Amino acid sequence: MSEATIAVFPGDGIGPEVTAQAQAVLENCGERFGAAIRFVEAPLGGAAIDATGKPLPDDSLALARSADAVLLGAVGGPKWDDPKSDVRPEQALLGLRRELQLFANLRPIQVHARVVEAAPLRREILEGVDILFVRELTGGVYFGQPSERRQGAAGREAVDTIAYDESEVRRVVELAFGIARERRKKVTQVDKANILATSRLWREVTKEVGAEHPDVELEDVLVDAMAMHLLRRPADFDVVVTENMFGDILTDEASVLSGSLGMLPSASLGASLNSFGKRSGLYEPIHGSAPDIAGRDLANPLGSISSAAMLLRHSLGLEEAAVAVEAAVSGVLDDGLRTADLRQPDTRQVGCAEMGAAVIERLSR
Ligand SMILES: NC(=O)c1ccc[n+]([C@@H]2O[C@H](COP(=O)([O-])OP(=O)(O)OC[C@H]3O[C@@H](n4cnc5c(N)ncnc54)[C@H](O)[C@@H]3O)[C@@H](O)[C@H]2O)c1
């Protein structure tokens, strides 16, 4: 295997703390699985505003473009929160999404058997939950034009536009079916086809793609019903594919199932292929920069470490290494180690660095 280049953007708040643990895990996997990995670090978000005046400096963007994958911590914090400021840390995320054409956001939601008590729903509802959301990320109402406020005959009015063309729908749905074939072979497509024309296009295209994958079961579910199913019977879903705004809302709803934000990883896959013939992508935990606990070794690094596992799988094609990291994460939870966000009886509280070291120790067993 040739050398992989990973751009590392630790970002702000707890970003550098959790990213350091994920990077250490990747380094360890590189040695263990014979993959040479080179890390190149650059500032992003608030850290980059402080260093260069820009949330996404040109050098950082060039690095992201040339890398095989990007590992990101989190950006933002009170220091850069002035709503009147022209530069804000989140602009870096939107810029990366746009420039790297990150069209598919993957968010796995799993509930570890030993962490079930930390979640807000009953154990019997959460047992066996293993959902992979595939959210379209570069189209829909967040990007459709016109999107504006204006003065109308009756006073102030505003308009937003949802627009999708079939190629945008097809590429993300094809990705979802491809992933479902490696999992439990079920795709749930979520829409509002009883009202929206774009949703009816999603249904049509998904059905066409589904016909090419007869081994994968396909169901269509209305988004309002899905919001309820996720709380009543989340274990029934495998791969869930949906448009940008529905995915934004449903993935946040589903994130509470796992018990802590700190546990959950994500991948945003790009349109282009990297030097391994895999999709380049951006990998980050779903949580933010958690300024309330930053710099105190309190953060849970497992979301970031699990994002590194997704990087190994989707951008480097190292499935065996990805499975090993996921097993190690599960293993440390089985061993009763918990960071402060997951306090449970009969467990041992550890800091961010000790949790990371425990994952590496588990990997070497
Ligand atoms: N992708 C990103 O970079 C991203 C995403 C969300 C929010 N943000 C930014 O992060 C900042 C803080 O946002 P917020 O407070 O709404 O969300 P947050 O996710 O940072 O924190 C929410 C709560 O969860 C806790 N938490 C989050 N991650 C944790 C972890 N790994 N371990 C333990 N506890 C954890 C925090 O302590 C806090 O109490 C804001 O500036 C926001 O804009 C960035």
The ligand as a Gaussian input file, in Angstrom:
#p B3LYP/6-31G(d) Opt

LIG

0 1
 N      -18.834000      20.408000      13.526000
 C      -18.490000      21.329000      14.408000
 O      -17.356000      21.754000      14.431000
 C      -19.519000      21.823000      15.385000
 C      -20.705000      21.134000      15.608000
 C      -21.584000      21.606000      16.586000
 C      -21.275000      22.774000      17.290000
 N      -20.115000      23.421000      17.008000
 C      -19.696000      24.610000      17.779000
 O      -19.231000      24.179000      19.071000
 C      -19.485000      25.215000      20.016000
 C      -20.253000      24.638000      21.204000
 O      -21.516000      24.184000      20.745000
 P      -22.580000      23.425000      21.644000
 O      -22.254000      23.658000      23.073000
 O      -23.913000      23.736000      21.123000
 O      -22.372000      21.874000      21.292000
 P      -21.259000      20.852000      21.808000
 O      -21.464000      19.593000      21.065000
 O      -19.918000      21.460000      21.713000
 O      -21.592000      20.619000      23.371000
 C      -22.883000      20.247000      23.844000
 C      -22.742000      19.580000      25.218000
 O      -22.195000      18.266000      25.048000
 C      -20.968000      18.141000      25.744000
 N      -20.024000      17.426000      24.866000
 C      -19.864000      17.610000      23.542000
 N      -18.897000      16.795000      23.086000
 C      -18.454000      16.103000      24.143000
 C      -17.444000      15.098000      24.294000
 N      -16.700000      14.662000      23.275000
 N      -17.234000      14.608000      25.533000
 C      -17.964000      15.017000      26.578000
 N      -18.932000      15.942000      26.497000
 C      -19.165000      16.488000      25.281000
 C      -20.481000      19.556000      26.026000
 O      -19.671000      19.605000      27.173000
 C      -21.790000      20.319000      26.161000
 O      -22.269000      20.216000      27.467000
 C      -20.241000      26.314000      19.295000
 O      -19.321000      27.318000      18.924000
 C      -20.803000      25.613000      18.063000
 O      -20.972000      26.491000      16.982000
 C      -19.227000      22.969000      16.102000

